Amino acid sequence: MPDPPPANVAAPGVAGPKALAEAAELFKVLGAEVRLAIVVELVQAPRSVQELANTLGVRQPLVSQHLRVLRSARLVTAERRNRQRLYRLVDEHVRHIVTDALQHALERPGKKRSSGRVHAR
């Protein structure tokens, strides 16, 4: 029998159509591997476009394009530091969504879920 949802989480049927549409859009945005990899990097620390491009082995214009999508989805924000912009996650909810998804992906079928969280790198 599945565990009941935590008390502070909306039960099925409680979320309205707008909230469901917004959650579905969030998953669409995170559905691109490069965007997901960017978010995983930002779980660790704020990064510049160039740092992300170097770490991920992706060209800088492509990273910038994906960061625009993540910003418009309100998942990341940017702040100017000296001559560069540093990108960071908007809040802890984003970190939890991504780390929980990675944890789930690493689980073996039929094996009980562990209580530990996966931390990117």
N, C-alpha and C positions, 0 to 999 in steps of 0.2 A: 504494500500500500504506500503511495507517495506521501512524503512529508507535507504537512500543511504549510502554506506560505507564511512568512513572518507577519506579525501583526501590523507592521507599518507598510505592507505591500498590498496594493489593490487586488482584491479577489477577482477571478474571472467573471466577466459580466458587469463589473463595476466601472471599468474604464470605458469612456465614451468613444464614439467613432473618431473624433478628432485626436484623442490621445493615442488610439491604436494606429491611426495613419502616421502620426509623428514618430511613433516607435518603429513602425515599418520603414520609414524613411531613414531613420538612424541605422538600422541594420543594412539597408541598401548602401549607404555611404561607407560603412565598414566592410562591405562585401568585396571591395577591391583590395587585392593583396598588398599593393604598394601603400594604400592608405592605412591598412591595418598595420603594416610594418612601421609606418611613420608613427602611428599612435603608440605602438609597443616601445619604440625608441623614446617617445616623449613621456612614457610612464617613468622612465629612469631619471630624466632631467630635461630642462629646457634645452633646445638645440636650435642652431641656425640652419638655414636652407643648405648651406655648403656642408655643414657637419652631417646632416641627414643624407645628402647626396653621396658623400664619401663613405659613410657607414653602410648604406644600403646598396651601393654600387649602381645608382640610378643617376641619370643626367639631371643637373640642377633645374632646367626648365620644367621637367616632368614633376619633380618634387614640388616646385612652386605651384604648378597647376593643381596637384592633389591637396596642397595646403589651402588653396583658395576654396576648394570643395569642403574641406574639414572646417574651415572658418565659417563658411556660409551655413553649415549644419550646426554651428555653435558647439563644436567639439574641441576646438583649439582656439587660442588667442595669441596675439603677437604683441611684443613690447620692443621698443627701440632701445638698444644698448650701444652707445657710441655710434659706430657706422653700420651696424647690422641689426637685424630683427631676430629676436629669440622667440621661438614658438613653444608654447606650453599647453598642457591639457586645461580645459576650462574648470573642471572640478573632479573630485574623487569618484563620482558616479561613472565617468568615462573609464577611469582606470579599472574599476571593479567589473564593468561590462567586458572589457577586453581580457583581463586576467582570468575571469570566470570562463569565458569562451575558450581560451587557450587550455585551461585546466580540463574542461570538458573534452576538447579535441584529443588530449593526451590520455584520457581514460580508455581502458580496454572494455569492450562490451562484456556485460555480465559481471563486471567487477564493481564492488561498492565504491561510491565516491569518497575520496579522502577529504579530510577537513582542511588540509593545508592549501594555501593558495600558490599558484604559479607566479613567479616573478620573472619578468623579462630580463634576460641576461643578467 
